[in-house]
Amino acid sequence: MKNNHSSYIVTCDIDWAPDWMLEKVFDILSDFKVTYFLTNNTPVQRELSKNIDFAGYHPNLQKNSDHGDNIIEAFNYFDSFLPKLYMNRFHLFGFSERDLKFLSDRKIKLDASSIYPNHANISKIFRKDLNMTFLPNFWMDGVWYFNKKLPKQNVKGLKCLVVHPIDLYFNFKTNEERERIKNLLPSVSLLTKEISKKFINYDGNGSRDAFLELLSKSNNDIIPLHSILEV
């Protein structure tokens, strides 16, 4: 793949969103070949994991995570309900070189746990010592709240986009709105349709709108994440 390849890649970090919300998100993303990074044991996430070419791990290694106190406990948790997957993205992009070695030992082939917002000429990187491919991300809805200027059209390079179910569903205009929803309950997994529906933004200027506008520039050049791996 050439360094100036200009394809878009759509990924979605589940981040403990409830299954009813994921069903709404699937409708929004139905036109794209989306890779879902999974966080917790639910019927919908177990179903997503059956197609390992479009599913990955999303471990949270931060303090007080319900994934455990370290990467070993996190993957013991994943192994209790997921098949062996080969793609990974760390929650909050938090990881160490030791964690990457752990992934390599598990035969994970691809990691997408860094971001260079709206940067041109992003390309995959292969580390022979780990036998892993790495792809920095190009755009994320959670970053958009702090710099709402969309990239110019025809930016060269791979453009991996990161979206989240709560952002797609609520279509937040600001990070403050996002944090308000996250703090309503101990976990977003507890959100109900009744609680949630009154917070949806229909103004046409939220993060979901920005994401769809960005993809409108793709000229249908959208590829799945797994396709960047060496055959």
Helices and strands as residue ranges (DSSP letters): E 8-13, H 19-28, E 35-38, H 43-49, G 52-54, E 55-57, H 71-79, E 87-88, G 91-93, H 97-105, E 110-111, E 125-127, E 132-134, E 139-140, H 141-144, E 159-163, H 165-170, H 175-182, G 188-190, H 193-196, G 197-199, H 207-215, G 225-228
